[in-house]
């Protein structure tokens, strides 16, 4: 009996080439099928590789879009790259040992754009290798002119509708990056510390005891 060996690498390459040549996952704008659109958060181009978190999140989308195609939907599934944010800036600073406050704004932006172009190519090659079923002709970048125009138009629309305003609010501030941070940018860390009890008098002459782990911040809490 002839021994048959399955060559995984050859098989994967064969079907990837077939999918791209036949445009199996291309979105048909003139379709009469019901349309199913996928808007996944584009990954930050903040490294020179993908990690397991990227694969896990896009696997979830893959399960859904492949099911929808089998159910007769025309799937709009683009790929994007988020190359306009703090993770990208920090990646460039660490890679080149730069401090963005010590070089010109134009030079720093140029360096970020150069790195995101390289990183996007690396990401795209890896996504293709994994067989992600996106329409690569619809690839976009959050820093390209089209995306900027849409973003700015959205803000202008909010301002016109009175839904966008300026106000003084407490924020999380990074003293190193010199910018505000979102909760998603932070990683919680547990450590042992001291709980300080402070006794304060009220205008009525009574006493109030309160506790804090950061007594040095109390002056900023006084109105």
Backbone bond lengths (Angstrom), bond angles and torsions (degrees), N, CA, C in turn:
res aa  C-N    CA-C-N  psi(-1)  N-CA   C-N-CA  omega(-1)  CA-C   N-CA-C  phi
1 X - - - 1.464 - - 1.533 109.31 -
2 X 1.320 114.35 130.29 1.467 119.18 -178.00 1.526 110.50 -71.24
3 X 1.317 115.21 132.70 1.453 120.66 178.80 1.524 109.59 -86.21
4 X 1.314 115.86 122.30 1.464 120.78 -178.25 1.527 109.39 -106.23
5 X 1.307 115.35 126.62 1.466 120.85 178.67 1.522 109.61 -108.65
6 X 1.310 115.66 129.29 1.468 120.57 179.53 1.523 109.40 -87.77
7 X 1.322 116.36 121.30 1.459 121.38 -179.67 1.528 108.70 -95.41
8 X 1.310 115.65 100.69 1.465 121.31 -176.58 1.522 111.76 -59.84
9 X 1.329 116.83 -45.54 1.462 121.38 -176.92 1.529 111.30 -60.40
10 X 1.323 116.92 -46.74 1.465 120.21 -179.63 1.524 111.44 -64.10
11 X 1.319 116.15 -40.89 1.462 120.67 -179.23 1.525 111.28 -64.57
12 X 1.329 116.40 -44.23 1.463 120.24 179.81 1.517 110.80 -62.33
13 X 1.325 117.39 -45.54 1.464 121.48 179.83 1.524 110.88 -62.10
14 X 1.322 116.12 -41.34 1.463 121.11 -179.43 1.524 111.06 -59.50
15 X 1.334 116.33 -48.72 1.461 118.84 -175.86 1.519 112.56 -75.85
16 X 1.327 118.07 -31.23 1.469 119.76 175.18 1.523 110.11 -62.84
17 X 1.321 116.24 -44.90 1.469 120.64 179.03 1.525 110.77 -63.47
18 X 1.319 116.58 -38.74 1.467 120.81 178.93 1.520 110.63 -64.85
19 X 1.335 117.75 -45.79 1.464 121.73 -179.86 1.526 110.93 -58.44
20 X 1.342 116.14 -44.49 1.466 119.62 -176.82 1.529 111.31 -72.81
21 X 1.328 117.25 -41.71 1.466 120.91 -179.46 1.523 111.21 -62.98
22 X 1.319 116.87 -42.50 1.465 121.76 -177.69 1.530 112.78 -87.78
23 X 1.349 116.38 -0.36 1.473 121.82 -179.90 1.536 111.23 52.85
24 X 1.308 115.09 45.97 1.462 121.60 -176.87 1.531 111.86 -58.36
25 X 1.329 117.00 -36.84 1.464 120.06 -174.76 1.527 113.00 -105.19
26 X 1.317 117.39 13.29 1.468 120.66 178.28 1.524 110.24 -72.34
27 X 1.317 115.42 142.63 1.462 120.96 179.93 1.524 109.93 -85.36
28 X 1.315 116.32 127.57 1.463 122.13 179.34 1.528 109.21 -96.52
29 X 1.333 116.53 105.81 1.462 120.83 -176.63 1.528 112.80 -67.72
30 X 1.334 117.34 -20.07 1.464 121.09 -179.11 1.530 112.20 -96.42
31 X 1.298 116.71 12.39 1.455 120.85 -176.31 1.531 112.89 -63.56
32 X 1.304 115.37 153.11 1.465 121.44 174.26 1.530 110.50 -105.44
33 X 1.326 114.79 0.41 1.462 119.92 177.51 1.534 109.84 -75.98
34 X 1.316 118.00 158.51 1.468 119.54 172.12 1.525 108.85 -65.12
35 X 1.330 117.06 139.17 1.464 121.44 -175.93 1.525 110.89 -95.76
36 X 1.307 115.12 135.17 1.467 121.87 174.67 1.523 107.37 -119.33
37 X 1.332 116.64 114.37 1.469 121.54 -176.86 1.524 110.95 -101.45
38 X 1.307 115.12 140.91 1.460 121.50 179.24 1.524 109.05 -118.44
39 X 1.320 116.08 124.78 1.461 120.79 179.25 1.523 108.00 -122.69
40 X 1.311 116.59 84.61 1.464 120.45 179.50 1.525 109.66 -86.69
41 X 1.332 118.42 144.38 1.465 120.00 175.80 1.523 109.60 -60.58
42 X 1.317 118.92 120.01 1.473 119.68 -178.39 1.519 110.79 -65.69
43 X 1.322 118.09 139.90 1.465 120.66 -178.70 1.526 111.52 -69.43
44 X 1.338 115.38 143.21 1.459 119.88 173.93 1.525 109.81 -66.67
45 X 1.306 116.06 136.97 1.466 120.01 172.74 1.521 105.81 -87.11
46 X 1.330 115.12 80.50 1.462 120.39 -172.73 1.523 112.12 -125.56
47 X 1.325 116.05 21.06 1.465 121.24 177.83 1.524 107.86 -164.25
48 X 1.312 116.18 178.81 1.466 119.29 178.91 1.524 110.81 -107.77
49 X 1.343 115.93 25.64 1.460 120.30 179.66 1.528 109.39 -162.33
50 X 1.321 115.66 164.85 1.459 121.53 171.86 1.529 108.34 -93.96
51 X 1.338 116.30 161.86 1.461 119.12 174.55 1.526 109.40 -128.95
52 X 1.307 117.33 179.23 1.457 121.79 -173.63 1.524 112.47 -61.74
53 X 1.337 116.49 -30.57 1.456 119.75 179.26 1.524 111.81 -63.01
54 X 1.341 116.81 -40.26 1.464 120.58 176.50 1.529 110.03 -59.49
55 X 1.317 115.77 -48.23 1.464 120.75 -176.13 1.521 110.91 -63.11
56 X 1.331 116.60 -42.35 1.457 120.47 -178.74 1.525 111.31 -63.00
57 X 1.341 116.51 -46.66 1.464 119.57 -176.86 1.528 112.01 -65.71
58 X 1.328 117.05 -39.14 1.465 118.73 -179.78 1.523 112.36 -78.65
59 X 1.330 117.44 -21.36 1.466 119.81 173.93 1.526 109.87 -63.67
60 X 1.326 116.45 -39.05 1.465 120.72 179.42 1.524 110.66 -61.11
61 X 1.331 115.96 -44.74 1.467 119.70 178.80 1.525 110.65 -65.57
62 X 1.336 116.55 -38.03 1.466 120.74 179.64 1.522 111.99 -60.00
63 X 1.330 116.65 -43.35 1.470 120.04 179.36 1.519 110.44 -57.37
64 X 1.334 115.40 -41.79 1.467 120.58 -175.78 1.523 111.46 -71.15
65 X 1.347 117.54 -49.60 1.468 119.66 -175.02 1.530 111.94 -67.72
66 X 1.310 117.32 -35.63 1.465 118.95 178.69 1.530 110.38 -68.06
67 X 1.317 116.30 -36.98 1.464 120.35 176.50 1.528 110.10 -64.91
68 X 1.336 116.60 -43.34 1.465 120.57 -178.88 1.526 111.28 -64.20
69 X 1.313 117.53 -37.75 1.470 119.65 177.10 1.531 110.28 -62.65
70 X 1.317 116.33 -42.20 1.466 119.80 179.32 1.526 111.82 -65.75
71 X 1.340 115.83 -23.77 1.463 120.43 179.17 1.522 112.30 -89.90
72 X 1.341 116.99 6.63 1.458 120.50 173.74 1.508 116.52 93.61
73 X 1.318 118.21 14.13 1.462 121.15 179.61 1.530 110.99 -89.16
74 X 1.334 115.38 150.03 1.463 121.90 169.38 1.520 105.47 -90.01
75 X 1.321 116.80 114.25 1.463 120.72 -172.78 1.525 111.43 -96.13
76 X 1.325 115.57 125.74 1.468 121.87 173.39 1.527 106.64 -100.08
77 X 1.325 115.86 106.53 1.459 121.06 -173.21 1.526 109.45 -135.30
78 X 1.342 117.92 87.16 1.468 121.10 -179.33 1.526 111.40 -85.63
79 X 1.301 116.62 167.88 1.462 121.93 173.43 1.518 108.30 -116.90
80 X 1.323 116.05 132.89 1.456 120.06 179.33 1.519 111.23 -124.50
81 X 1.322 115.13 163.67 1.457 121.36 176.42 1.525 108.33 -132.77
82 X 1.325 115.53 122.65 1.462 120.48 -179.95 1.520 108.22 -89.45
83 X 1.319 115.41 98.19 1.462 120.37 -177.67 1.521 111.07 -117.62
84 X 1.327 115.20 34.90 1.459 119.44 -176.35 1.525 108.88 -139.73
85 X 1.342 116.44 74.48 1.452 117.93 -178.02 1.510 112.86 -176.03
86 X 1.325 114.93 -178.79 1.455 121.99 -175.92 1.534 113.68 -60.95
87 X 1.347 120.01 -41.86 1.469 118.79 179.17 1.527 112.79 -57.42
88 X 1.336 116.22 -38.56 1.465 119.70 178.58 1.525 110.57 -67.76
89 X 1.327 116.59 -42.30 1.462 120.55 179.67 1.529 110.79 -61.37
90 X 1.335 116.08 -45.02 1.457 120.09 -178.60 1.535 111.50 -66.21
91 X 1.325 115.97 -36.36 1.466 120.36 177.89 1.526 110.31 -61.15
92 X 1.325 116.46 -45.08 1.462 121.04 -179.35 1.529 110.62 -66.72
93 X 1.332 117.15 -41.98 1.463 120.52 179.59 1.534 111.32 -61.48
94 X 1.329 116.14 -43.00 1.468 119.73 -178.41 1.526 111.46 -71.10
95 X 1.326 116.21 -41.46 1.466 119.77 -176.94 1.519 111.73 -64.45
96 X 1.331 116.95 -39.41 1.463 120.49 -175.89 1.530 112.92 -106.95
97 X 1.340 115.72 7.58 1.462 120.62 -179.33 1.530 110.99 52.92
98 X 1.333 114.50 49.90 1.459 121.40 -177.78 1.520 111.16 -105.70
99 X 1.303 115.14 159.04 1.461 122.27 169.09 1.522 105.68 -123.87
100 X 1.330 116.91 112.94 1.463 119.33 -172.63 1.524 113.31 -61.87
101 X 1.344 116.40 -19.99 1.465 118.82 178.67 1.524 111.76 -78.74
102 X 1.349 116.05 -11.96 1.470 120.20 -177.36 1.525 112.87 -100.45
103 X 1.340 117.80 -4.27 1.458 120.25 176.92 1.522 108.96 -124.69
104 X 1.302 116.67 165.98 1.466 119.45 -177.28 1.524 110.75 -68.19
105 X 1.313 115.07 152.42 1.463 120.98 179.03 1.533 110.76 -58.30
106 X 1.334 115.82 -43.42 1.467 120.78 -178.20 1.527 111.36 -62.58
107 X 1.344 117.05 -42.80 1.465 120.64 -179.21 1.527 111.44 -67.10
108 X 1.339 115.93 -38.14 1.465 118.91 -179.62 1.530 111.06 -68.52
109 X 1.323 116.58 -42.91 1.468 120.62 177.80 1.525 110.17 -61.24
110 X 1.332 115.87 -41.54 1.467 120.19 179.32 1.524 110.75 -59.98
111 X 1.332 116.19 -44.16 1.463 120.56 -179.65 1.533 110.73 -65.19
112 X 1.330 116.94 -39.30 1.471 120.93 178.05 1.528 110.81 -63.61
113 X 1.318 116.34 -43.08 1.464 120.37 -179.91 1.525 111.30 -64.63
114 X 1.322 116.25 -38.58 1.468 120.05 178.40 1.529 110.61 -62.86
115 X 1.330 116.05 -44.52 1.462 120.06 -177.88 1.526 112.30 -70.06
116 X 1.329 116.82 -38.19 1.466 118.83 -179.49 1.528 111.20 -68.55
117 X 1.315 116.25 -31.03 1.463 119.58 176.78 1.526 110.11 -65.56
118 X 1.327 115.90 -42.83 1.468 120.73 178.16 1.527 110.02 -66.72
119 X 1.342 115.68 -46.87 1.460 120.47 -178.17 1.514 113.01 -63.05
120 X 1.331 116.83 -39.99 1.466 120.54 179.39 1.523 111.16 -61.69
121 X 1.335 115.87 -38.47 1.474 120.52 178.60 1.534 110.41 -65.12
122 X 1.329 116.40 -42.34 1.468 120.68 178.31 1.522 110.20 -62.83
123 X 1.343 116.55 -46.43 1.464 121.09 179.60 1.525 110.56 -60.50
124 X 1.331 115.48 -46.25 1.465 119.72 -176.62 1.529 110.91 -62.84
125 X 1.311 117.22 -42.34 1.465 120.39 179.01 1.527 111.05 -61.39
126 X 1.331 116.22 -39.43 1.460 120.02 -179.89 1.525 111.57 -70.25
127 X 1.345 116.57 -39.73 1.468 119.87 177.63 1.528 110.19 -62.82
128 X 1.314 116.49 -41.67 1.471 119.82 178.38 1.532 110.24 -62.88
129 X 1.320 116.01 -41.39 1.461 120.86 179.98 1.528 111.05 -61.25
130 X 1.330 115.57 -34.14 1.464 120.58 -179.47 1.526 112.66 -81.59
131 X 1.335 116.45 -10.01 1.458 119.51 177.22 1.512 114.95 80.69
132 X 1.331 117.38 25.65 1.462 120.04 178.20 1.528 108.98 -62.40
133 X 1.329 117.22 130.97 1.471 121.03 -170.47 1.525 113.85 -91.56
134 X 1.322 116.54 51.33 1.464 120.71 177.86 1.529 109.93 -89.92
135 X 1.330 115.13 165.29 1.465 120.79 173.77 1.525 106.63 -91.58
136 X 1.328 116.67 101.51 1.464 120.41 -174.52 1.520 112.93 -67.28
137 X 1.316 117.76 -17.65 1.469 119.69 177.61 1.525 110.93 -72.72
138 X 1.322 117.60 -12.60 1.467 122.55 -179.68 1.525 112.13 -103.23
139 X 1.326 116.66 16.94 1.462 120.28 -178.73 1.531 110.89 -63.56
140 X 1.336 115.75 137.64 1.467 120.04 -179.46 1.526 110.57 -136.06
141 X 1.311 114.90 164.78 1.459 122.43 177.54 1.524 108.05 -126.76
142 X 1.320 117.13 141.45 1.468 119.41 -177.99 1.523 112.94 -71.61
143 X 1.323 116.86 -10.57 1.463 118.74 -179.15 1.523 112.17 -106.86
144 X 1.328 117.63 1.21 1.464 118.29 179.67 1.533 110.44 -74.15
145 X 1.311 116.68 165.10 1.462 121.95 -173.84 1.528 112.27 -60.34
146 X 1.316 116.84 -38.69 1.466 120.46 -179.17 1.532 110.68 -64.37
147 X 1.329 116.88 -45.67 1.465 120.91 -179.95 1.524 110.98 -65.63
148 X 1.332 117.07 -40.06 1.463 120.35 178.15 1.520 110.93 -61.90
149 X 1.316 116.31 -41.78 1.464 120.87 -179.20 1.524 111.07 -62.80
150 X 1.331 116.50 -43.98 1.463 120.82 179.47 1.526 110.49 -64.03
151 X 1.330 116.72 -44.31 1.461 121.58 -179.19 1.528 111.37 -62.62
152 X 1.328 116.45 -47.18 1.461 120.32 -179.75 1.522 111.49 -65.88
153 X 1.322 117.06 -38.06 1.468 120.88 178.11 1.522 110.81 -63.40
154 X 1.333 116.41 -37.48 1.465 120.86 179.36 1.525 110.74 -64.71
155 X 1.340 116.87 -42.47 1.456 120.20 178.64 1.526 111.36 -66.12
156 X 1.319 116.71 -41.35 1.464 120.04 178.13 1.520 110.83 -62.13
157 X 1.324 116.35 -38.14 1.465 120.91 178.69 1.527 110.44 -65.34
158 X 1.333 117.26 -41.03 1.463 121.01 178.33 1.525 111.46 -64.70
159 X 1.337 115.70 -38.84 1.468 119.86 178.70 1.522 110.76 -64.90
160 X 1.324 116.38 -44.03 1.465 120.74 179.32 1.522 111.87 -61.89
161 X 1.320 116.43 -33.46 1.470 121.18 -179.39 1.526 112.22 -86.31
162 X 1.335 116.49 -0.15 1.456 120.19 178.69 1.518 114.18 73.98
163 X 1.325 116.86 19.77 1.459 120.62 -177.22 1.524 112.66 -103.16
164 X 1.313 115.94 3.27 1.459 121.01 179.31 1.528 107.54 -124.53
165 X 1.318 117.73 127.09 1.460 120.34 -175.63 1.525 110.27 -149.19
166 X 1.324 114.68 165.33 1.454 120.91 175.63 1.525 108.95 -104.87
167 X 1.327 115.42 141.37 1.459 119.81 178.53 1.521 108.93 -158.62
168 X 1.308 116.41 159.09 1.455 121.11 176.73 1.522 108.63 -88.99
169 X 1.323 115.66 119.39 1.454 121.78 -178.61 1.536 109.00 -137.25
170 X 1.326 117.43 151.79 1.474 118.85 174.79 1.525 110.09 -68.28
171 X 1.297 116.61 138.48 1.467 121.22 -179.70 1.522 109.79 -134.98
172 X 1.313 115.62 166.70 1.466 121.16 172.07 1.525 107.18 -93.01
173 X 1.321 115.78 122.12 1.461 121.19 -173.48 1.519 110.56 -118.26
174 X 1.320 116.17 131.90 1.463 121.22 177.21 1.526 108.90 -95.01
175 X 1.320 116.46 118.50 1.464 120.28 -178.47 1.525 112.11 -72.64
176 X 1.330 116.82 -21.75 1.466 120.79 178.23 1.525 111.16 -80.61
177 X 1.344 115.73 -49.28 1.468 120.48 -178.02 1.522 112.36 -81.30
178 X 1.348 116.12 -15.92 1.464 121.34 -178.64 1.529 111.68 57.46
179 X 1.326 115.34 48.29 1.462 119.87 178.98 1.518 109.50 -156.26
180 X 1.330 115.49 163.18 1.460 120.66 176.31 1.525 109.98 -73.86
181 X 1.322 116.26 150.03 1.457 121.56 -179.90 1.523 110.74 -121.31
182 X 1.310 115.78 150.22 1.460 121.38 173.22 1.527 108.34 -90.87
183 X 1.326 116.26 159.63 1.460 119.91 178.67 1.528 111.06 -57.92
184 X 1.342 115.67 -34.15 1.468 120.35 -179.16 1.529 112.23 -66.25
185 X 1.345 117.06 -18.54 1.461 120.60 -179.97 1.527 112.20 -82.04
186 X 1.326 116.76 -9.57 1.460 120.84 -172.46 1.520 112.27 -102.82
187 X 1.311 115.00 153.68 1.461 122.22 172.23 1.525 107.80 -123.31
188 X 1.330 116.22 122.25 1.461 120.55 -179.52 1.527 110.57 -71.26
189 X 1.309 114.77 146.21 1.461 120.50 179.21 1.524 108.99 -138.90
190 X 1.314 116.89 130.30 1.454 121.47 178.48 1.529 109.79 -95.50
191 X 1.328 115.45 136.92 1.461 119.37 176.49 1.525 109.22 -154.07
192 X 1.313 115.56 155.80 1.455 120.52 179.68 1.518 109.58 -76.71
193 X 1.327 115.04 138.58 1.457 119.98 179.88 1.526 108.53 -150.78
194 X 1.289 117.34 -173.10 1.468 121.66 -179.31 1.518 110.29 -108.54
195 X 1.331 115.01 143.17 1.455 120.53 175.58 1.521 107.05 -102.00
196 X 1.308 116.26 116.57 1.458 122.04 -175.07 1.530 109.79 -97.19
197 X 1.337 116.47 125.84 1.464 121.61 177.61 1.523 108.71 -99.93
198 X 1.306 115.99 129.49 1.461 121.13 -177.24 1.524 109.29 -124.48
199 X 1.315 115.19 133.14 1.457 120.99 179.57 1.526 108.74 -104.75
200 X 1.317 115.59 123.38 1.466 120.17 -178.03 1.524 109.82 -126.10
201 X 1.309 115.32 147.71 1.459 120.54 179.01 1.525 110.77 -94.20
202 X 1.324 115.58 145.03 1.457 121.43 177.31 1.519 109.31 -95.08
203 X 1.326 116.89 171.06 1.466 121.11 178.19 1.521 111.55 -62.81
204 X 1.342 115.44 -25.18 1.470 119.31 -178.74 1.516 112.09 -83.18
205 X 1.322 116.86 -2.68 1.450 120.45 179.07 1.508 114.47 93.58
206 X 1.322 116.53 -3.04 1.461 119.81 177.75 1.534 109.97 -80.90
207 X 1.314 115.03 173.24 1.463 120.36 178.02 1.525 110.62 -117.95
208 X 1.311 115.32 143.62 1.459 121.69 177.40 1.525 108.03 -127.10
209 X 1.323 115.70 129.99 1.466 120.15 178.56 1.527 108.94 -106.65
210 X 1.304 116.43 129.28 1.463 120.00 175.84 1.522 109.19 -134.79
211 X 1.322 114.66 157.55 1.463 120.38 -175.32 1.525 110.28 -119.87
212 X 1.323 115.61 147.65 1.464 120.86 179.14 1.525 110.19 -154.60
213 X 1.306 115.89 151.29 1.469 120.51 173.96 1.526 111.39 -94.66
214 X 1.341 115.57 -8.62 1.470 119.96 -177.64 1.530 110.42 -129.73
215 X 1.333 118.29 68.86 1.473 120.00 -178.67 1.526 113.67 -61.69
216 X 1.349 116.33 -24.36 1.473 119.07 -178.72 1.524 112.47 -68.17
217 X 1.345 116.26 -14.53 1.464 119.46 -179.28 1.521 112.85 -94.48
218 X 1.326 117.29 -3.65 1.466 120.08 -176.42 1.532 113.91 -58.44
219 X 1.342 119.20 -39.50 1.474 117.97 179.51 1.526 113.58 -56.08
220 X 1.322 117.11 -31.06 1.466 119.42 -179.30 1.521 112.10 -76.13
221 X 1.339 116.50 -11.77 1.470 120.24 -179.35 1.523 112.07 -95.41
222 X 1.316 117.10 -3.63 1.466 120.86 -178.06 1.519 109.82 -89.44
223 X 1.319 116.30 124.26 1.454 119.99 -178.42 1.515 112.57 -78.43
